[in-house]
Amino acid sequence: MRIVIQRVSSAEVNIGGVVRDAIGPGLLILAGIESEDGDEDAEWLARKVTQLRIFPDDEGIMNRSVVDAGGEVMVISQFTLHALTKKGNRPSYIRAARPEQAVPMYEAFIRLLEEGLGARVARGEFGAMMDIRLVNTGPVTIIIDSKHRE
């Protein structure tokens, strides 16, 4: 799994011009699931996200997790995170998992986050055309790939 985490002051997802979900201060996570991904990838990433210290403490140092900060989380599925662009100008998405594998992994990732946060996770709709609005604070944007664990 590959995720892009953005620390936000707010985010919302619109589908067909209607707000589907929204959050205040917290994390917007774009999640791409690869055909090689398994349960351990979702578990590792959920733990990493809930423990990642990217919120400022009282001295302004990034020393608090989303849990410590009382932040909200939104997860949006995004298969394009696994785009291959080596050949030509048209990206290939061959590494992205098919929906029959990706949907259960996406839902499992959200459940694991909810368990770690002790709160509901906002979300988009898998496979839908979505418009995402966000205010990235910092800006803080972090990319994590469960296969590289860097």
C-alpha positions, 0 to 999 in steps of 0.5 A, spaced: 500 500 500 502 506 498 499 512 502 500 520 501 498 523 508 496 531 508 496 534 515 490 539 514 486 544 517 480 542 513 478 537 508 471 535 504 470 530 499 464 532 494 461 526 489 456 529 484 456 536 487 454 534 494 459 533 500 459 526 502 464 527 508 468 532 511 473 533 517 476 539 521 483 539 523 487 532 522 489 528 516 487 527 509 490 520 506 490 518 499 490 510 499 493 506 493 492 499 494 497 494 489 495 487 487 501 485 492 498 488 498 496 483 504 493 484 511 500 486 514 500 492 509 494 495 512 495 493 519 502 496 519 500 503 515 494 504 520 499 503 526 504 508 523 499 513 521 496 513 528 503 514 531 506 518 526 508 525 530 506 530 525 502 535 529 505 541 533 506 541 541 506 547 545 513 549 543 511 548 535 515 542 534 512 536 530 511 532 536 504 529 537 500 524 533 493 525 530 491 521 536 494 526 541 492 532 537 485 530 537 485 530 530 480 527 525 482 523 519 479 522 512 481 516 507 480 517 499 482 511 495 486 513 489 489 507 484 493 512 481 498 512 486 501 506 483 502 509 476 508 507 472 510 512 467 517 509 465 514 508 458 511 513 454 506 519 456 500 515 458 501 512 465 500 504 466 496 502 472 497 495 472 500 494 479 494 497 482 489 492 485 483 490 482 476 492 485 475 485 488 481 485 492 482 493 493 475 494 496 476 489 502 483 492 503 480 499 503 475 498 508 480 494 512 484 499 512 479 504 515 477 499 520 484 499 523 484 506 523 478 507 526 480 502 532 487 506 533 483 512 533 477 510 537 473 515 532 470 514 525 474 515 519 471 520 514 471 517 507 470 518 499 466 512 495 471 507 492 471 508 484 467 514 484 469 521 481 470 525 487 472 532 488 477 533 494 478 540 497 483 541 502 487 546 506 494 543 507 497 546 513 505 547 514 504 544 509 506 537 511 505 532 506 508 525 507 508 519 502 509 512 505 509 505 502 508 499 506 513 495 501 519 500 503 517 502 510 522 508 510 
